[in-house]
Amino acid sequence: MLVPGLLAVVGALVTGAISFVVLMGLTPIAPTDTIVTIATVVNGAFVVILCVLIGREVMRMFRARAKGKAASRLHIRIVVLFSIVAALPALLVAIVAGVTLDLGLDRWFGMRTQAIIDSSISVARAYVNENARNLQGSTLSMAYDLDQQRRLYDLDRTGFQSFLTEQARGRSLLGAQLLRTDGTPFLQANVEVEKPLPVPPADALSQAAEGNLVFIPPGVTNLVGAIIKLRQISGAYLYTVRAVDPEVLGALRLMEERTAEYSSLKSNRFGLQIAFALLYLGIMLIVLLSAIWTGIGVADRLVRPIRLLIGAADEVSEGNLSISVPVRVSDGDVGSLSNTFNNMILQLRSQRSELVHAKDVIDERRRFTEAVLSGVTVGVLGVEEDGTVSMLNPSAERILAVEADAVVGRELAAVFPEIGRIHHAASQSRRLEYQEEVKLKIRQRERTLAVRITSSSAEEEHGQSSVVTLDDITDLVDAQRTSAWADVARRIAHEIKNPLTPIQLSAERIRRRYGKRVEDDREVFDRCIETIVRQVGDIGRMVDEFSTFARMPKPTMENKDLREALREAMFMREMGDHGIAFEADIPNEPMLGSFDIRLLSQAFGNLVKNAVESVEATEGVAGRITIRAKAGGAFHRVDIIDNGRGFPPQDRDRLLEPYMTTREKGTGLGLAIVRKIIEDHGGQISLEDAPDQPQGAMVRIMLPGGAKPPANRSETPERIGETDGIGHPDRR
């Protein structure tokens, strides 16, 4: 295979070089169509031979690959690589040469060249046409002047001839004659000429006889002529001749000859391109075959040690680290690679045992850490260097009311802005530990969280990873407030409780002594006295229970109609002289449920009292308080609306906490007591803006209907009502 291939390569190179020289016109042999065809056939034959040799070699390599020989893929890749490295420059040269040839031919046969040739012919023809137009104009003008001298022609032929001579010379004519109908001249201008004027063609005379001005183009000479029939001189024709620049006519004829030659070359353009393309293709294939042979020789030397390395690597991939590769001196650099591979296997064996031991230790620590994080009640968040959350323990999911899948991988500041702010402050402080308290609204309630940031390193300038621990201290804060509330209650219980008995005794005495004297409105009188006595009793019981850890009386649930508590609250406040209009929108159907009417009357009375005080504190407003109730299946809704000063827009939910008030003399217990009563009944309270009016407040209460309140708080509605407001501050 080597000898035929070598002969094919040499023969192809020789024939390609000869073809190139012939086609370039560097030999006495003209590149005719026959020569181009012969060169194409010879080079094509060598190309076919080279293609057959390449195909045989490729089939041999692919058969080895199909049998699964080791390093057969590498063998193919090396051969392909050598082929590409050798063929790519040849291909690029062929492309560039083909493009260059095509561009050169485009320049030769392009529209610009064609336009130049056509323009040159047009210029020459335009010059001849311009002379023709001038001659025609001169002939027509001269014929008119001769017709004007008809009398001179009849009286003095010699004078008329002189006039004809002057006309010819004045118009720069080479000669002028008057012809008869048969074309013979009978009178001519006396202009000196080297040769006699040519006889006009017969067809020109016949056309002139019809009254036309006939132009006679130049023939083999550089003369042009014109014939016109005279109107006043019977049977006479004016024949004029003028000389055209012979160089222009010579250039015109030469250009027409070159144009014909150019068209002939243009018709042979495709054959020339094909010949050059086949020549470039043959050379490229020759180089490609040489590269394949070189690749095969190099590949055979590299394949054996590489095949051994591949087999050893397969063993290692299956976990066998006791394998080794045999090395020979003749392997050269590949042998060094085999030695390095053997040393690597030795190191891998020792390191694998160390890694297995370290993995066992890490797994044990990981299981311990997961067990600790799952068991602690404190929420733990892992935050990466870029501020994204990497993990949440179950306690963090419970405290923040989120799922770990929805948070992990997102930025902490985007999911929890307040915690993100604390994390940023911790990173700016450069401290290993940083702690703040933050209030978040979780599950429609405000929770107080103690946030601690523990950073991995305080010395890094950016991107330190950290651990965020969350401790829900809401119950602790509430307990502290309750303890403070109890302490205050104990201090004021004595001052409040002492006057209760005299008040009650005085009210009973008034009823006994003056009851019979009140005749006009005895019913109202008795009802007011009963209200005083009952309220004094309620206050006494409430003070007694405030004294025991500031707890409200536990409600005594009975199946009652909620409308009783609403009417009681309305009646107590309508009795006052405050000039406020009360409106009640209470349904006719019962609002049944398990309620403590006494506590609910106290709560509704407190809210109505707050509304009255808010309206009284607002100047220039006609006071109006509306109580709306709507019975529902699961929950009853009660709205207490006023047109007073309204709730502040910020932190209004805190007005439901003890000792939170906006009044100078308020105790801050009013709304806290109301909230405790409503929550003990399984309901919810919200502070909102009054709907459909420019100012005012609305307190919305949702209480469970039916025979008993819900078993747990999660059954209460997540959103109370559909108003867009904010509520009152505590105005007690």
Order of alpha helices (4+ residues) and beta strands (2+ residues): alpha-alpha-alpha-alpha-alpha-alpha-beta-beta-alpha-beta-beta-beta-alpha-alpha-alpha-beta-beta-alpha-alpha-alpha-alpha-beta-beta-beta-alpha-alpha-alpha-beta-alpha-beta-beta-alpha-beta-beta-alpha-beta-beta
